[in-house]
Structures are given as structure tokens and as C-alpha cells.
Amino acid sequence: MTNSERRAQEAGDRQDGTQPGSASERAGQDGGQPGGQRTGQRPGPLGELVTMRMISFFSLLRRSGVMAQRRHFDLSEIEWRIMTQVGERAPLSLNGLAELTLQDRGQLSRAVKAMVERGLLTRQRKPGGPEVEIGLSDQGRALYANMVERAIERDRRLTSDISQEDLEALWRITDIMIGKAEELMDEERTLGS
């Protein structure tokens, strides 16, 4: 049953007398998991939260991604983050990179220095000031292009069995949730000031 069919059934097209979210309904959705849990669902009240499912999903992606980055590109997680941010937004200052990656400046500085030595990044003084601009070298641009290609392949594999309709719904829903998460971030910044 597709998600849209499931939603239609939950909206009132029921003829079997089950209630939305009932144990008998979940039995058909849980992939046979013990205790009626869906795949990857945590036990307890937090397991019912959409955000916790998203965190579980992100955690799986992150762990497998770190292994793939090491195997394919010989990059640590922080190096991969640096490459993606500099590849998308170069030139970047160390402060700008720290804000985008949410990493400590000292740790970033050491990683950037090592990546310059490996020939992946460039570091140049910004004209008229003490700030340094970080960019991709030719070797770094080639690596970044391979990283993008691999990310597209990975995304395609993750979404291959999902209908276009469900993918469009997912985009709409995540856009809304990202907007609300940005509001929460703004509120926290205001409260923290």
C-alpha cells in the first residue's frame, strides 16, 4: 500500500473497523518487527516522534557515509564536511567555514592545513586584511566532482523504490519542517543573546 493509499484509508474509507494507528493496522506496516514497531523505531514515547525517526535515519546515513568517504576518497568526516562546504561556497574564511560546519575553529584550522598539504585546498590572504580565504585546488575540484557524483548515486539508491508522488510529498514536508527548524533556531539565538 502506498502512503497516499494509506492516508486515504485513514481518512475514513475504512470498512474493516480498525482505527488509524491501531495495533492491527501497524501490523501491516511494521515489516514484522517485534512488538509492532516500525523498522528503526525507538521504544517509548520518543520513538513516536517524527524528529527522532529523522535523527535515526540521519545517523544511519552519517555512519555509512563516513565509511564510504574513507573508502572512496580517503577523507575523514570533518574533511568531507570541509570539501562539501568549500566546493559549494568558495572562497570561505575559517570563521565562515566554522559557522557552516558547526566545528571548532582549532580543529578546522588543523584539518584545512593538512588538506592544503595534501593538495586538496588552497589558502590565500584576502587582499587588504588579515583574513585567509579557503578554496579548492585543481585536485580538490576533481575530488569534489567525484564526491557529488557519488552523493547523487547514493541518493538515487535510497529513493529508487519511492514513487514520484511520495518524493514530491517528502520535499514539501521537509521544506515545511526546515522552515520551522529555522524558526526554532532563530528563537534560540534570540533567547541566548
C-alpha positions as CSV (number, residue, x, y, z in Angstrom):
1,M,0.0,0.0,0.0
2,T,1.4,3.4,-0.9
3,N,1.5,6.3,1.6
4,S,-1.3,8.1,-0.3
5,E,-3.5,5.0,-0.2
6,R,-2.8,4.6,3.5
7,R,-3.7,8.2,4.1
8,A,-6.9,7.8,2.2
9,Q,-7.8,4.7,4.1
10,E,-7.1,6.5,7.4
11,A,-9.2,9.5,6.4
12,G,-12.4,7.4,6.6
13,D,-12.5,4.9,3.8
14,R,-12.4,2.1,6.4
15,Q,-14.5,-0.9,6.1
16,D,-12.7,-3.2,8.4
17,G,-13.4,-1.2,11.6
18,T,-9.8,-0.6,12.6
19,Q,-8.7,2.8,13.9
20,P,-5.7,4.8,12.5
21,G,-2.6,3.8,14.3
22,S,-4.2,0.7,15.9
23,A,-2.1,-2.4,16.5
24,S,-3.8,-4.3,13.7
25,E,-3.0,-1.5,11.3
26,R,0.6,-1.2,12.4
27,A,1.0,-5.0,11.9
28,G,0.7,-4.4,8.2
29,Q,3.3,-1.6,8.3
30,D,5.9,-2.7,10.7
31,G,7.7,-5.2,8.5
32,G,7.2,-7.9,11.0
33,Q,9.1,-6.1,13.8
34,P,8.6,-7.5,17.3
35,G,6.1,-5.5,19.4
36,G,4.5,-3.8,16.4
37,Q,7.5,-1.4,16.0
38,R,8.4,0.0,12.6
39,T,11.9,-0.5,11.3
40,G,14.3,1.8,13.1
41,Q,11.7,3.0,15.6
42,R,12.9,3.5,19.2
43,P,10.8,2.1,22.0
44,G,9.0,4.5,24.3
45,P,7.3,7.9,23.8
46,L,10.3,9.4,21.9
47,G,10.0,6.6,19.3
48,E,6.7,8.1,18.2
49,L,8.3,11.5,17.3
50,V,8.9,12.2,13.7
51,T,12.1,14.1,14.6
52,M,13.5,11.0,16.4
53,R,12.9,8.9,13.3
54,M,14.6,11.5,11.2
55,I,17.6,11.5,13.6
56,S,17.8,7.7,13.4
57,F,17.7,8.0,9.6
58,F,20.4,10.7,9.6
59,S,22.5,8.7,12.0
60,L,22.4,5.6,9.7
61,L,23.3,7.8,6.7
62,R,26.1,9.5,8.5
63,R,27.7,6.3,9.7
64,S,27.6,4.6,6.4
65,G,28.6,7.9,4.7
66,V,31.7,8.2,6.9
67,M,32.7,4.6,6.0
68,A,32.2,5.3,2.2
69,Q,34.0,8.6,2.4
70,R,37.0,6.9,3.9
71,R,36.9,4.1,1.4
72,H,36.3,6.1,-1.8
73,F,38.1,9.4,-1.1
74,D,40.4,8.8,1.9
75,L,38.5,11.6,3.8
76,S,37.6,11.8,7.4
77,E,34.2,13.2,8.3
78,I,35.5,16.7,9.0
79,E,37.5,16.7,5.8
80,W,34.3,15.6,3.9
81,R,32.4,18.4,5.5
82,I,35.1,20.9,4.6
83,M,35.2,19.7,1.0
84,T,31.4,20.0,0.6
85,Q,31.2,23.5,2.0
86,V,34.2,24.9,0.2
87,G,33.1,23.1,-3.0
88,E,29.7,24.8,-2.8
89,R,30.6,28.2,-1.4
90,A,34.3,29.0,-2.1
91,P,36.1,31.2,-1.2
92,L,35.4,30.8,2.5
93,S,37.1,32.3,5.6
94,L,37.9,30.0,8.5
95,N,35.1,31.7,10.5
96,G,32.6,31.2,7.7
97,L,33.6,27.5,7.5
98,A,33.3,27.1,11.2
99,E,29.8,28.6,11.2
100,L,28.7,26.3,8.3
101,T,30.1,23.1,9.7
102,L,29.4,23.8,13.3
103,Q,33.0,22.7,14.1
104,D,35.6,24.2,16.4
105,R,37.9,26.7,14.7
106,G,41.1,25.0,16.0
107,Q,40.0,21.6,14.7
108,L,39.1,23.1,11.4
109,S,42.4,25.0,11.1
110,R,44.4,21.8,11.6
111,A,42.2,19.9,9.1
112,V,42.5,22.7,6.5
113,K,46.3,22.9,6.9
114,A,46.5,19.1,6.3
115,M,44.2,19.3,3.3
116,V,46.4,22.2,1.9
117,E,49.4,20.0,2.3
118,R,47.6,17.1,0.5
119,G,46.9,19.5,-2.4
120,L,43.1,19.5,-2.0
121,L,42.7,23.1,-0.8
122,T,44.2,26.5,-1.3
123,R,44.7,29.1,1.3
124,Q,45.4,32.8,0.4
125,R,45.4,36.0,2.3
126,K,42.4,38.2,1.5
127,P,43.6,41.5,-0.1
128,G,43.7,44.3,2.4
129,G,43.2,42.3,5.5
130,P,44.5,39.5,7.8
131,E,41.7,37.1,6.8
132,V,42.5,34.0,4.8
133,E,40.3,32.6,2.0
134,I,40.0,28.9,1.6
135,G,39.3,27.4,-1.9
136,L,39.6,24.2,-3.8
137,S,42.8,23.4,-5.7
138,D,42.5,21.7,-9.1
139,Q,42.9,18.3,-7.4
140,G,40.3,19.3,-4.9
141,R,37.8,20.3,-7.7
142,A,38.3,16.9,-9.3
143,L,37.7,15.1,-6.0
144,Y,34.7,17.3,-5.2
145,A,33.2,16.4,-8.6
146,N,33.6,12.7,-7.8
147,M,32.0,13.3,-4.3
148,V,29.0,14.9,-5.9
149,E,28.7,12.0,-8.4
150,R,28.8,9.5,-5.5
151,A,26.2,11.5,-3.5
152,I,23.8,11.5,-6.5
153,E,24.3,7.7,-6.8
154,R,23.6,7.2,-3.1
155,D,20.5,9.4,-3.2
156,R,19.2,7.5,-6.3
157,R,19.7,4.2,-4.5
158,L,17.9,5.5,-1.3
159,T,14.9,6.8,-3.3
160,S,14.7,4.2,-6.1
161,D,11.6,2.4,-4.7
162,I,9.7,5.6,-3.8
163,S,7.1,6.9,-6.1
164,Q,7.4,10.4,-7.7
165,E,4.3,11.4,-5.8
166,D,5.7,10.3,-2.5
167,L,9.1,12.0,-3.2
168,E,7.2,15.3,-4.0
169,A,5.3,15.0,-0.7
170,L,8.6,14.3,1.1
171,W,10.1,17.5,-0.4
172,R,7.0,19.6,0.6
173,I,7.1,18.2,4.1
174,T,10.8,18.6,4.7
175,D,10.7,22.1,3.3
176,I,8.0,23.0,5.9
177,M,9.9,21.3,8.7
178,I,13.2,23.0,7.7
179,G,11.3,26.4,7.8
180,K,10.0,25.6,11.3
181,A,13.5,24.4,12.4
182,E,14.9,27.7,11.2
183,E,12.3,29.5,13.3
184,L,13.3,27.4,16.4
185,M,17.0,28.3,15.7
186,D,16.2,32.0,15.5
187,E,14.2,31.8,18.7
188,E,17.1,30.0,20.5
189,R,19.6,32.6,19.2
190,T,17.3,35.4,20.5
191,L,16.9,33.7,23.9
192,G,20.6,33.0,24.1
193,S,21.6,36.7,23.5
